[in-house]
Amino acid sequence: QQRKRLRAKKPLMPGTMTATARKKTAKPKFFFFKFYFNAKAAFGRLLRFYAKGIVGCKQNLTNSPIA
């Protein structure tokens, strides 16, 4: 039952693999790619946050993704 559910789940991002694929090829390259995508996402979030802060500091402090 559990295995079936894992196979049905689609990867969150293009570039990341499903759990079954990860088990088959647990290579350092994949981990590097995972780290790369995570870093990219975090960097984009930070950029967006800073851009928001520059545009309207006090207005966006309340509904910012970080604070």
N, C-alpha and C positions, 0 to 999 in steps of 0.2 A: 504493500500500500504506500509506504513512505517513498520507496524508490520511484514508483509511478508518478507521484506528485512532484518529485524533483525533476524528472524528465519533462513534465508538462510546463514547468516554469520557464519563462523566456529570460534571457540575460537582460539586465537593467540598461546597460549601455552597449552600443555596438563596439566591439573590442574586448569586452569582458566575456568570459565563457560560462556555460552552465556548470552545475556541480559535477555532472557525469564527465564532461569533457575535462574538467579540472583534475579529476581523479586519474584519468588516463594519462594526461601530460602535465604532471606537476614539475615543470622545468623553471629554472631561474628566469628565463626570458619572459614567461608569463607573469611572474611576480613583478618583474620590472615594468611590464606593460600596465599591470594593475596599479602599481605605484604611480606611474606616469599619468594615468587617467584620473586617479584620485587627486594628484597634485594639480592637474589642469583644472579640475572642477573647483578645488579650494581656491586657486589663484583667481579664477573667474568670479567667484563669489566675493572675494576680497576686493577685486577691482570694482565690482558693482556697488559694494558697500561704500567704498571711498568716493566713487562718483556721486552717489546719493548724498553723502555727507557734504561734498563740495557744493552741490546744487542747493540743498536746503538743510543746513545742519540741525537746527532746533526742530524743524517740522518732521524730519525723517528719523530722529533719534528714538521716537516712541515706537514706530512700526518697522524698525530695522531688523534684518535677519539675525544679527549677532546679539544686539542688546534686547 
